[in-house]
C-alpha cells in the first residue's frame, strides 16, 4: 500500500477491535508493524488517535497510512499460526467457550506472533466468523469466550460492558487476607515502563492504583471472598485462596488490586515479588495462580442465563489441601447483581 487509504466500517466489522480490523485489511504486514503504526498515531478513527483495543462502530472512518516496504523487509512475514483446538466447555451455533491454558496469549501482538484466536482460525478454516468476546492475560488460565456470529459478539460484548456478566476468578495470594475486607474500589491507570536500552519500542505496559481525580483514572471494582488458607510443606508462610469477582474489566485489575492491598498473587511476575516467586518454584509453583473459574451471561441466541465453570488445572489443583477442595466444591455461585 503506497498511499493513505480510508475505510468505512460496515455492519460486519462493527464491534471489532481496531487491531483485528487492521490485521484483516493489512494482510502480510507484520503484526509488530501494525501495532507500531497504531501507537504512533498514523492509524486514526474519525480523525482521532486510537488504541489497539478501541472498538469500531458502523460508519467509523479508519485512516490507514502507507505501509512501508522497509518494514516488511526488516521484520519479515508474519508466520502462520499452527492449528490448535482447546478444551471445550460449551459450543453451539453462536459461541465457543474454551478452557484456556496458562502461557497462551489470546491473540498475537506485543512480541507474540499468534494466540488462541489465530490458532482456532487455522484449525477451523471453514469457519466464516471467529472473534474474541473478551480477553485474559497470557498467564491466566480459564474460561474464554469466542463468538461465531457477529450478532453473538455484539450481544455478549454489550453484556460485558454493561456489567451484566458474572466473572469470578480463583487467586492464591501471599499472607492472610482479612475476612472482613470484601470490596476493593481503587482507581487504576495504565503507564509504560522505560524502554530497554537501545530499543526504539516503548517499554512494557503496567497498571497502578491512582487517586480518583487522576487524569487517567479508571474506576475499578473488585469483590473478594476468602475460601481458606494453606501453607506449602517446607515453606511455612500463610497463603490465602480467594474467590474474586470483578465488576469492571480493567487491564490487570485483579493483579494490581490484590498487590496494592499487600497480598500479591503467588507467581505474579509483574506485580509480585521476584525473589519470592523464584523461591516458590521449588514448592511446585511454576506459574501465576490466577484462574478464570466461573462465568455467567445471557445466551446471545436464547436469552437464557448460562453458567460455566472451568475447574483448576492440574498444576494448581496439586497445591490444594482437602479442606480447600471442599470449600471450592461448596462455594456458592454469585449472581451478576451480587
C-alpha positions as CSV (number, residue, x, y, z in Angstrom):
1,X,0.0,0.0,0.0
2,X,1.8,3.1,-1.2
3,X,-0.7,5.8,-0.2
4,X,-3.1,6.7,2.6
5,X,-6.4,4.9,2.5
6,X,-9.7,5.5,4.3
7,X,-12.1,2.6,5.1
8,X,-15.6,2.9,6.4
9,X,-16.7,0.4,9.0
10,X,-19.6,-1.7,7.9
11,X,-22.1,-3.9,9.8
12,X,-19.8,-6.9,9.6
13,X,-16.9,-5.1,11.2
14,X,-18.8,-3.2,13.8
15,X,-17.8,-4.1,17.4
16,X,-14.4,-5.4,16.2
17,X,-11.2,-4.3,17.9
18,X,-9.0,-1.9,15.8
19,X,-6.0,-4.3,15.7
20,X,-8.1,-7.2,14.4
21,X,-9.7,-5.0,11.8
22,X,-6.2,-3.9,10.6
23,X,-4.9,-7.5,10.5
24,X,-7.6,-8.3,8.0
25,X,-7.0,-5.3,5.8
26,X,-3.2,-5.3,6.0
27,X,-2.6,-9.0,5.3
28,X,1.1,-9.9,5.1
29,X,2.1,-6.9,7.2
30,X,3.9,-8.0,10.4
31,X,1.8,-7.6,13.4
32,X,4.6,-5.8,15.2
33,X,4.4,-3.1,12.5
34,X,0.6,-2.9,12.7
35,X,0.9,-2.2,16.5
36,X,3.7,0.3,15.8
37,X,1.6,2.4,13.4
38,X,-1.3,2.4,15.9
39,X,0.9,3.6,18.7
40,X,2.5,6.3,16.5
41,X,-1.0,7.7,15.7
42,X,-0.7,7.0,12.0
43,X,-3.9,5.0,12.2
44,X,-6.9,7.1,13.1
45,X,-10.6,6.6,13.7
46,X,-12.7,9.6,12.7
47,X,-9.5,11.8,12.6
48,X,-8.7,10.9,16.2
49,X,-5.9,8.8,17.7
50,X,-6.9,5.3,18.8
51,X,-5.7,2.3,20.7
52,X,-5.4,-1.3,19.6
53,X,-8.3,-2.3,21.8
54,X,-10.6,0.5,20.5
55,X,-13.9,-0.9,19.3
56,X,-15.3,0.1,15.9
57,X,-18.8,1.3,15.2
58,X,-20.8,1.3,12.0
59,X,-19.8,4.4,9.9
60,X,-16.5,4.9,11.6
61,X,-13.8,6.2,9.2
62,X,-10.5,4.5,9.7
63,X,-7.3,6.0,8.2
64,X,-4.7,3.5,7.0
65,X,-1.2,5.0,6.4
66,X,1.1,3.9,3.7
67,X,2.7,0.6,4.6
68,X,6.5,1.0,4.3
69,X,8.1,-1.8,2.3
70,X,11.2,-1.4,4.5
71,X,9.2,-2.6,7.5
72,X,8.4,-5.8,5.6
73,X,12.0,-6.4,4.7
74,X,13.2,-5.6,8.2
75,X,10.8,-7.8,10.1
76,X,9.8,-10.5,7.7
77,X,6.4,-12.0,7.1
78,X,4.2,-13.0,10.0
79,X,4.4,-16.8,10.5
80,X,1.2,-18.7,10.1
81,X,-0.4,-19.7,13.3
82,X,-0.4,-23.5,13.9
83,X,-3.8,-25.2,14.1
84,X,-4.9,-25.9,17.6
85,X,-8.1,-26.7,19.3
86,X,-8.6,-26.0,23.0
87,X,-10.6,-27.8,25.7
88,X,-14.3,-27.0,25.2
89,X,-16.7,-26.0,27.9
90,X,-19.5,-25.2,25.5
91,X,-20.1,-24.9,21.8
92,X,-23.1,-24.1,19.8
93,X,-24.1,-22.1,16.7
94,X,-23.4,-18.8,18.4
95,X,-20.3,-19.2,20.5
96,X,-17.4,-21.3,21.8
97,X,-16.4,-21.4,25.4
98,X,-12.9,-22.8,25.9
99,X,-10.7,-23.5,28.9
100,X,-7.6,-21.5,28.1
101,X,-4.3,-22.9,29.4
102,X,-1.8,-20.6,31.1
103,X,1.1,-19.4,28.9
104,X,-1.0,-18.9,25.8
105,X,-1.9,-15.4,24.6
106,X,-5.5,-14.8,23.5
107,X,-4.2,-13.0,20.3
108,X,-1.0,-12.1,18.6
109,X,0.9,-8.8,19.1
110,X,3.3,-7.2,21.5
111,X,6.1,-9.7,20.7
112,X,3.7,-12.7,20.3
113,X,3.2,-14.0,16.7
114,X,-0.1,-15.7,17.4
115,X,-2.6,-16.6,20.1
116,X,-5.7,-18.6,20.8
117,X,-7.9,-16.8,18.1
118,X,-5.3,-17.2,15.3
119,X,-4.8,-20.9,16.2
120,X,-8.5,-21.5,16.2
121,X,-9.0,-19.9,12.9
122,X,-6.3,-22.1,11.4
123,X,-7.8,-25.2,12.9
124,X,-11.2,-24.2,11.5
125,X,-10.6,-22.9,8.0
126,X,-14.2,-23.2,7.0
127,X,-15.5,-21.0,9.9
128,X,-16.9,-17.8,8.5
129,X,-16.6,-15.8,11.7
130,X,-14.5,-16.3,14.9
131,X,-13.8,-13.3,17.2
132,X,-12.7,-12.9,20.8
133,X,-15.5,-11.7,23.1
134,X,-13.1,-10.6,25.8
135,X,-9.5,-11.2,26.9
136,X,-7.5,-13.0,29.6
137,X,-3.9,-12.3,30.5
138,X,-1.4,-14.7,28.9
139,X,-0.5,-16.3,32.2
140,X,-4.2,-16.6,33.4
141,X,-6.0,-19.8,32.7
142,X,-9.7,-20.5,32.5
143,X,-12.9,-19.5,30.7
144,X,-12.6,-17.6,27.4
145,X,-15.5,-16.9,25.0
146,X,-15.2,-16.8,21.2
147,X,-18.2,-15.6,19.1
148,X,-19.1,-17.5,15.9
149,X,-21.5,-14.8,14.7
150,X,-21.4,-11.0,14.6
151,X,-24.7,-10.8,16.4
152,X,-23.4,-13.0,19.2
153,X,-20.2,-10.9,19.5
154,X,-22.1,-7.6,19.9
155,X,-24.7,-9.1,22.3
156,X,-22.0,-10.6,24.6
157,X,-19.8,-7.5,24.5
158,X,-22.7,-5.4,25.4
159,X,-23.2,-7.6,28.5
160,X,-19.6,-7.3,29.5
161,X,-19.7,-3.5,29.0
162,X,-22.9,-3.1,31.0
163,X,-21.7,-5.4,33.8
164,X,-24.4,-8.0,33.2
165,X,-22.0,-10.9,33.3
166,X,-20.8,-12.6,36.5
167,X,-17.0,-13.2,36.4
168,X,-15.3,-15.0,39.3
169,X,-11.6,-15.9,39.5
170,X,-9.6,-18.0,41.9
171,X,-6.4,-16.4,43.2
172,X,-3.9,-17.7,45.7
173,X,-2.2,-14.8,47.4
174,X,0.5,-14.1,49.9
175,X,-0.4,-13.7,53.5
176,X,-3.7,-14.0,55.5
177,X,-6.3,-11.9,53.7
178,X,-8.6,-10.2,56.3
179,X,-12.0,-11.9,56.0
180,X,-13.8,-8.5,56.5
181,X,-12.0,-6.9,53.6
182,X,-14.5,-7.6,50.8
183,X,-14.5,-4.6,48.5
184,X,-11.6,-3.0,46.6
185,X,-12.6,0.2,44.9
186,X,-9.3,1.9,44.0
187,X,-9.0,3.6,40.6
188,X,-6.4,2.4,38.2
189,X,-4.3,4.0,35.4
190,X,-2.1,2.5,32.7
191,X,1.5,3.5,32.2
192,X,4.6,2.3,30.3
193,X,7.9,1.2,31.7
194,X,11.0,2.8,30.3
195,X,12.3,1.4,27.0
196,X,15.1,-1.1,27.2
197,X,18.5,0.3,26.3
198,X,19.0,0.7,22.5
199,X,15.3,-0.1,21.7
200,X,13.0,2.2,19.8
201,X,10.0,0.4,21.1
202,X,8.1,1.6,24.2
203,X,8.5,-0.3,27.5
204,X,6.1,-2.8,28.8
205,X,2.6,-1.8,29.8
206,X,1.8,-1.7,33.5
207,X,-1.1,-0.6,35.7
208,X,-1.1,1.2,39.1
209,X,-3.5,2.4,41.7
210,X,-4.1,6.2,41.4
211,X,-6.3,8.8,43.1
212,X,-9.8,9.1,41.8
213,X,-9.1,12.5,40.5
214,X,-6.1,11.4,38.5
215,X,-6.5,12.5,34.8
216,X,-6.1,8.8,33.6
217,X,-8.0,7.2,36.5
218,X,-10.5,4.4,35.6
219,X,-12.8,3.2,38.2
220,X,-12.2,-0.5,39.1
221,X,-14.4,-2.5,41.5
222,X,-13.3,-5.9,42.8
223,X,-15.1,-8.1,45.3
224,X,-13.1,-10.6,47.4
225,X,-14.2,-13.7,49.4
226,X,-11.8,-15.9,51.4
227,X,-12.2,-19.6,50.7
228,X,-9.5,-20.8,53.0
229,X,-5.7,-20.7,53.7
230,X,-2.8,-23.1,53.4
231,X,0.9,-23.3,54.0
232,X,3.1,-25.2,51.5
233,X,5.0,-28.0,53.1
234,X,8.5,-26.7,53.8
235,X,7.6,-23.1,53.3
236,X,5.7,-22.1,56.4
237,X,4.2,-18.9,55.1
238,X,0.4,-18.4,55.1
239,X,-1.3,-18.2,51.7
240,X,-4.9,-17.4,51.1
241,X,-7.2,-18.8,48.4
242,X,-9.7,-16.1,47.3
243,X,-12.8,-16.1,45.1
244,X,-12.5,-12.7,43.3
245,X,-15.5,-11.3,41.4
246,X,-14.8,-8.3,39.2
247,X,-17.5,-5.7,38.3
248,X,-15.2,-3.8,35.9
249,X,-12.8,-5.3,33.4
250,X,-9.7,-3.2,33.7
251,X,-6.4,-4.4,32.4
252,X,-4.6,-6.3,35.2
253,X,-7.3,-5.3,37.6
254,X,-7.2,-8.3,39.9
255,X,-3.4,-8.4,40.0
256,X,-3.0,-4.8,40.8
257,X,-5.8,-4.5,43.3
258,X,-4.6,-7.5,45.3
259,X,-0.9,-6.5,45.2
260,X,-1.7,-2.9,46.2
261,X,-3.6,-4.4,49.2
262,X,-0.3,-6.1,50.3
263,X,-1.3,-9.6,49.1
264,X,0.2,-10.2,45.7
265,X,-0.9,-13.2,43.7
266,X,1.5,-16.1,44.1
267,X,3.8,-16.4,41.0
268,X,2.8,-13.0,39.5
269,X,5.9,-11.9,37.6
270,X,4.7,-8.3,37.0
271,X,3.3,-7.2,40.4
272,X,4.6,-9.8,42.8
273,X,8.0,-10.3,44.4
274,X,10.6,-11.7,42.1
275,X,12.7,-13.4,44.7
276,X,9.7,-14.8,46.5
277,X,8.3,-16.2,43.2
278,X,11.7,-17.9,42.5
279,X,11.8,-19.4,45.9
280,X,8.2,-20.8,45.5
281,X,9.2,-22.7,42.3
282,X,10.8,-25.4,44.4
283,X,7.5,-25.9,46.1
284,X,5.8,-26.6,42.8
285,X,4.5,-23.1,42.0
286,X,5.6,-22.7,38.4
287,X,3.1,-20.1,37.2
288,X,0.8,-17.3,38.4
289,X,-2.1,-18.7,40.4
290,X,-4.9,-16.8,38.7
291,X,-7.7,-18.8,37.1
292,X,-11.0,-17.6,35.4
293,X,-13.2,-20.0,37.3
294,X,-16.8,-19.1,36.7
295,X,-18.7,-17.1,34.2
296,X,-22.4,-16.2,33.9
297,X,-24.1,-14.5,30.9
298,X,-27.3,-14.4,29.0
299,X,-27.0,-16.6,26.0
300,X,-27.0,-14.4,22.8
301,X,-29.4,-16.6,21.0
302,X,-31.8,-18.0,23.6
303,X,-31.5,-15.3,26.2
304,X,-31.2,-18.0,28.9
305,X,-28.9,-17.4,31.8
306,X,-25.8,-19.6,31.2
307,X,-23.3,-20.6,33.9
308,X,-19.9,-22.0,33.1
309,X,-17.2,-23.4,35.3
310,X,-13.6,-24.3,34.5
311,X,-12.0,-26.4,37.2
312,X,-8.5,-25.7,38.3
313,X,-5.8,-27.2,36.0
314,X,-3.7,-30.0,37.4
315,X,-0.7,-27.8,38.3
316,X,-2.9,-25.6,40.5
317,X,-5.1,-28.4,41.8
318,X,-2.0,-30.0,43.1
319,X,-1.5,-27.1,45.6
320,X,-4.9,-27.5,47.1
321,X,-5.5,-29.2,50.5
322,X,-8.6,-31.4,51.2
323,X,-10.3,-28.5,53.1
324,X,-9.7,-26.1,50.2
325,X,-11.1,-28.7,47.7
326,X,-14.2,-29.0,49.8
327,X,-14.5,-25.2,50.0
328,X,-14.3,-25.0,46.2
329,X,-17.0,-27.6,45.8
330,X,-19.3,-25.9,48.2
331,X,-18.7,-22.3,47.1
332,X,-22.0,-20.6,46.1
333,X,-22.2,-19.2,42.6
334,X,-22.5,-15.4,42.8
335,X,-25.1,-13.7,40.6
336,X,-24.2,-10.7,38.3
337,X,-26.2,-8.5,40.8
338,X,-24.4,-9.6,44.0
